[in-house]
Amino acid sequence: MKAVIETIRELVEIPSPTGFTAHALTYVENRFKAEGITYKKLEKGALIATLPGQSSRIRLLTAHVDTLGAMVKEILPTGRLTLSQLGGYAWTAIEGENCLVHKMDGQTVSGTILFHHSSVHTSRVTNTEERNATNIEVRLDIRSTTAEETRVAGIEVGDIVTFDPRFIHTETGFVKSRHLDDKASVALLLELIKEWKNETLPHTTQILISNYEEVGFGGNAGFSEDVAEYIAVDMGALGEGQHSDEYTVSICAKDSSGPYDLALRHQFTRLAQSHSIPYKVDIYPYYGSDASAAVSAGHDVRHGLLGPGIESSHSYERTHEASLQATYDLLNVFVKEKMNDENTL
């Protein structure tokens, strides 16, 4: 897990909200090159690595490098900024967070995301007013009290705003950070490739690192018609009424798009049981994945979804080494086994 967690740290510290993923994809590309992995870059910027196997029928695994973020929506008369969300999250999830505004010239300006009436000493609505797009603002770390002064600093509408990940690896095995969705899964696949590249795999296996998942159309194009199985490696959603936890691999039976392939799900659970890998099967009620996006786009693939359990998803997230290990182990045994239609479930 040491290598996996270090890769997670490196990834989450590269800002990459949807639409601003070039640097994170370059990191992945350099990892592919270092391992001598054959890959190609798609027009949307996503990367597909290929590991040859005994069968030409392709098994595709995907994880997404794009994260939550924002764009500058308006420069206020006070010089502060309002935001338009990239991805779906509650405004309360970013209140009080440090951020960076990425200007067109490549430079950044730091700031803090705050409620307009943030001081309890000057307002009676601080504790009661709903947070929304009109009252959440960026307080910039420059001397600006007017819109003109902010524009002179080079900030404009459409500039990308990224959130401080605040990565922490605790002595008790927890990993706390923003953007574990889905950079934890990207890290797992990058570390697993080191083992798989030296194996004789039963099927040609491709790794798709997508970059538009958070807005619903990542991973839905650009892959071969020979792909038979499409597996999204993405977070297990934890919360009230959920079965998943931070210590097992979460196997999704159904999300908001509908059920995942039953035979694949049974294969996941059978492999977990036979290899003593701790797992939970769950339903994610308000969730979609690159696998569901691919099926919705009309691709004729069997689709599945599994991943580490992530607490407080789309907020300040947390998982545990045990969940990362369980996901690593299940992916490892799955890729080395033949496809469902060649096995007895």
TORGU-249976 format. One line per field, with one value per residue (C-alpha): x, y, z negated. Coordinates in Angstrom, 2 decimals, padded with zeros to 5 digits, always signed. Each point is the difference from the previous one (the first is absolute). Layout:
xx	X_...
yy	Y_...
zz	Z_...
This chain:
xx	+000.00_+002.93_+000.39_-003.77_-000.37_+002.98_-001.54_-003.31_+001.80_+001.78_-003.24_-002.22_+002.61_-000.30_-003.04_-002.28_-003.68_-002.05_+001.21_+003.41_+001.63_+003.05_+002.59_-001.51_-000.19_+003.65_+000.85_-001.84_+001.62_+003.45_-000.84_-001.02_+003.25_+002.08_-001.55_+000.37_-003.77_-001.53_-002.66_-001.84_-001.53_-003.59_-001.27_-001.69_+003.37_-000.71_+002.66_-000.38_+002.82_+000.05_+001.37_-000.02_-001.75_-000.65_-003.44_-000.70_-003.29_+000.71_-000.61_+000.03_+000.53_-000.55_+000.60_-000.36_+002.58_-002.41_-001.25_-002.37_+000.82_-001.50_+000.18_-000.15_-003.63_+000.09_+002.40_-001.93_+000.19_+001.90_+002.74_-001.06_-001.15_-003.08_+000.32_-001.59_+000.45_+001.98_-001.60_-002.71_+000.52_-001.63_+001.17_+000.52_+002.63_+002.40_-000.82_+003.19_+002.29_+003.17_+000.13_+002.00_-001.27_+001.80_+000.42_+000.25_+003.73_+000.65_+000.57_-002.16_-001.53_-000.85_-003.19_-002.58_-003.57_-002.37_-003.65_-000.79_-001.14_+002.78_+000.56_-002.35_+001.07_-001.59_-002.90_-002.95_-000.46_+003.40_-001.44_-003.36_+000.26_+000.25_+003.29_-000.42_+001.60_-000.91_+001.50_+003.08_+002.98_+003.75_+001.96_+003.19_+003.43_+000.74_-000.75_-003.25_-003.21_-001.45_-000.72_+002.47_+002.86_-000.73_+000.02_+003.27_+001.43_-000.85_-003.07_-002.99_-003.29_+000.66_+003.25_+000.31_-000.18_+001.49_-000.30_+002.80_+000.03_+001.43_+001.47_+000.71_+001.08_-000.56_+001.94_-003.24_-000.14_-002.54_+000.48_-001.77_-000.14_-002.19_-000.13_+000.41_-002.89_+001.48_+003.72_+000.20_-001.16_+002.37_+002.85_-001.07_-000.01_+003.37_+001.55_-001.74_+001.35_+003.49_-001.04_-002.26_+002.55_+002.10_-002.95_-001.54_-003.55_-002.94_-001.40_+001.42_-000.55_-000.32_+000.22_-002.04_+000.79_-002.93_-000.33_-003.67_-001.67_-001.18_-002.21_-001.34_+001.68_+003.43_+000.89_-002.94_+002.00_+003.38_+000.41_-000.02_-003.11_+001.86_-000.53_-002.28_+000.30_+000.09_+000.86_-000.12_+002.37_-001.60_-000.86_-002.49_-002.49_-000.34_-002.82_-003.23_-001.73_+003.12_+001.73_+003.52_+002.71_+003.60_+001.56_-001.30_-000.27_-003.45_-001.73_-002.88_-003.17_-001.96_+000.25_-002.24_+000.49_-001.29_+001.50_+003.52_+000.68_-001.10_+002.47_+002.91_-001.20_-000.27_+003.52_+001.30_-001.67_+001.07_+003.62_-000.11_-001.37_+002.44_+003.01_-001.17_-000.20_-002.31_-002.83_-003.47_-002.69_-001.88_-002.45_+000.95_-003.25_+001.42_+002.97_+001.16_+003.30_+001.98_-001.31_-003.60_+000.86_+001.44_-003.12_-002.24_+001.98_-001.01_+003.08_-000.68_+002.11_-000.51_+000.60_+001.05_+001.03_+002.20_+002.32_+001.20_-002.53_+000.22_-001.54_-001.53_+000.17_+000.20_+001.06_+003.17_+000.30_+001.57_+000.82_+002.23_+002.98_-002.16_-002.49_+002.76_+001.63_-003.26_-000.69_+003.54_-000.29_-003.39_+001.10_+003.16_-001.74_-002.80_+002.33_+001.77_-003.24_-001.85_-003.22_-003.35_-001.20_+003.03_-000.58_-002.60_-001.41
yy	+000.00_+002.37_+000.49_+000.29_+002.68_+001.98_-000.07_+001.20_+002.88_+000.99_-000.14_+001.97_+002.74_+000.53_+002.26_-001.65_+000.93_-001.00_+001.98_+000.72_-003.43_+000.36_-000.02_-003.04_-001.86_+000.85_-001.57_-003.20_+000.07_+000.22_-002.97_-002.04_+000.96_-000.93_-003.49_-000.44_-000.28_+000.52_+002.71_+002.52_+003.40_+000.67_+003.28_+000.93_-000.52_-003.34_-002.73_-003.70_-002.39_-003.52_-003.17_-002.92_-003.23_-003.49_+000.95_+002.99_+000.57_+003.10_+000.61_+003.73_+001.56_+003.71_+002.59_+003.75_+002.67_+002.95_+001.34_+002.59_+003.68_+003.25_+002.84_+003.72_+000.93_+003.72_+002.62_+001.91_+003.77_-000.85_-001.74_-003.41_-002.85_-002.16_-003.54_-002.44_-003.61_-002.63_-003.23_-000.48_+000.93_+001.91_+003.59_-000.76_-002.58_+002.71_+002.81_+001.04_-001.80_+001.54_+000.13_+001.08_+002.04_-001.10_+002.97_-000.19_+000.79_-003.13_+001.85_-000.49_+002.21_-001.56_+000.64_-001.37_-001.08_+001.67_+000.73_+003.66_+000.61_-002.05_+002.09_-000.66_+003.38_+001.88_-002.15_-001.85_-002.35_-001.73_-003.09_-000.08_+001.00_-002.72_-000.10_+000.33_+001.32_+003.60_+000.24_-002.23_+002.14_-000.19_+002.45_+000.55_+000.34_+003.22_+003.62_+000.40_+001.74_+000.51_-002.10_+002.08_-000.72_-003.73_+000.17_+001.93_-002.96_-002.14_-001.82_-000.41_-001.85_-003.63_-000.36_-003.35_-000.18_-003.00_-001.13_-000.77_-003.83_+000.00_-003.51_-001.82_-003.62_-000.84_-002.43_-001.99_-000.68_+002.58_+002.10_+003.36_+002.31_+001.67_-001.72_-003.60_-000.34_-001.23_+000.48_-002.83_-002.35_+001.52_-000.65_-003.61_-000.63_+001.69_-002.23_-003.15_+000.58_-000.62_-003.57_-000.63_+001.05_-003.07_-002.43_-002.10_+001.29_-002.05_+003.01_+003.11_+002.56_+003.72_+002.76_+003.10_+003.10_+002.28_+003.73_+001.01_-002.44_+002.61_+001.60_-003.28_-000.56_-001.34_-003.48_-000.25_+000.01_-000.71_-003.66_-003.05_-001.91_-003.10_+001.06_-002.60_+000.95_+003.57_+000.37_+003.37_+000.18_+002.74_+000.81_-001.86_+002.55_-000.11_+001.46_-000.67_-003.06_-001.15_-003.35_+001.02_+001.11_+001.28_-003.41_-002.14_+000.14_+001.23_-001.87_+001.92_-001.90_+003.04_+003.76_+002.78_-001.30_-003.48_-003.41_-001.02_-003.30_-002.75_-002.65_+002.41_+000.95_-003.69_-000.53_+002.81_-001.41_-003.58_+001.09_+002.06_-002.96_-002.54_+002.26_+001.23_+003.60_+002.11_+001.47_+001.52_+000.06_+003.27_+002.21_+003.62_+001.99_+003.32_-001.11_-000.64_-001.32_-000.07_-003.55_+001.16_+002.91_-002.46_-002.18_+003.07_+001.06_-003.27_-002.17_-003.74_-000.92_-001.81_+002.62_-000.19_+002.33_-000.46_+002.11_+001.07_+001.28_+003.80_+001.79_+003.49_-000.18_+003.33_+001.67_-000.50_-003.70_-002.90_-003.65_-002.58_-002.08_-003.12_+001.11_+000.92_-003.40_-001.89_+001.86_-000.64_-003.72_-000.46_+001.80_-002.09_-003.36_+001.15_+001.06_-003.37_-001.97_-000.69_+001.81_-001.00_-001.89_-002.26_-000.79_-001.78_+002.49
zz	+000.00_-000.47_+003.76_+000.55_-002.67_+001.28_+003.49_-001.43_-001.70_+003.20_+001.99_-002.38_-000.19_+003.77_+000.56_+002.57_-000.14_+003.04_+003.01_-001.55_-000.07_+002.28_-002.81_-001.72_+003.31_+000.67_-003.37_+001.04_+003.44_-001.58_-002.22_+003.07_+001.73_-003.06_-000.02_+003.76_+000.48_+003.44_-000.10_+002.14_-000.68_+000.99_+001.43_-003.29_-001.69_-001.67_+000.09_+000.86_-000.90_+001.43_-001.60_+002.47_-000.95_+001.32_+001.34_+002.24_-001.81_-002.03_-003.67_-000.74_-003.43_-000.48_-002.70_+000.35_-000.71_+000.10_-003.31_-001.40_+000.41_+001.21_+002.50_-000.64_+000.67_-000.83_-001.29_-002.62_-000.61_-003.20_+002.00_-001.27_+002.24_+000.31_+001.32_+002.42_-001.07_+001.93_-001.14_-002.59_-003.64_-002.82_-000.42_-003.68_+001.00_+001.19_-002.44_-001.81_+002.48_+001.36_+003.77_+003.04_+002.93_+003.17_+002.32_+003.78_-000.13_-002.09_-003.27_-003.08_-002.66_-003.36_-001.90_-002.40_+000.69_-002.45_-000.69_+000.76_-003.59_-001.59_-003.13_-002.91_-001.39_+002.90_+001.13_-001.56_+002.98_-000.15_-001.67_+001.77_+003.65_+002.65_+001.88_+003.77_+003.18_-000.83_-003.48_+000.14_+001.02_+000.50_-002.14_+001.97_-001.59_+001.89_-000.80_+001.88_-001.03_+003.47_+003.07_+001.99_-002.43_+000.25_+003.79_-000.03_-001.96_+003.04_-001.30_+002.30_+000.36_+000.98_-001.93_-001.75_-003.80_-001.81_-003.61_-002.45_-000.33_-003.56_+000.36_-003.28_-000.59_-003.65_-002.18_-000.34_+003.74_+001.13_+003.12_-000.20_+003.00_+002.53_+003.39_-001.19_+002.43_+002.21_-000.34_-002.52_+002.76_+002.57_-002.44_-000.48_+003.76_+000.49_-002.66_+001.27_+003.51_-001.38_-000.78_+002.97_+002.63_-000.88_-000.07_+002.75_-000.32_+001.29_+001.87_+001.52_-002.76_+000.50_-002.60_+000.85_-002.04_+000.73_-000.62_+000.20_-002.41_-002.50_+002.66_+001.39_+003.36_-000.83_+001.22_+002.41_+003.25_+001.54_-000.89_+002.25_+001.08_-001.19_-003.63_-001.56_-003.68_-001.25_-003.69_-001.73_-002.94_-002.04_-003.58_-002.14_-001.38_-003.78_-002.06_-001.82_+001.42_+001.84_-000.46_+001.04_-002.41_-000.02_-000.60_+002.90_+003.78_+001.02_+002.84_+001.58_+000.89_+001.21_+000.19_+001.32_+003.56_-000.84_-000.76_+000.94_+001.75_-002.37_+001.18_-000.46_-003.46_-000.93_+001.33_-002.21_-003.09_+000.74_+000.44_-003.18_-001.94_+001.42_-000.64_-003.44_+001.19_-002.21_+002.08_-000.17_+002.70_+000.12_+001.91_+000.64_+000.37_+001.29_+002.06_+003.55_+001.38_+003.21_+000.49_-000.16_+002.32_+002.53_-000.09_+000.25_+003.07_+001.67_-000.40_-000.08_-003.04_-003.27_-002.65_-003.62_-002.80_-003.05_-002.09_-003.43_-002.51_-000.22_-002.99_+000.53_+003.78_+001.86_-003.24_-002.09_+000.72_-001.89_+000.55_-001.66_+001.07_-000.50_+002.63_+002.45_-000.56_+000.48_+003.26_+001.19_-000.77_+001.68_+003.16_+000.08_-000.12_+002.32_+002.82_-000.18_+000.42_+003.23_+000.88_-001.42_+003.06_-000.31_-003.68_-002.06_-002.49
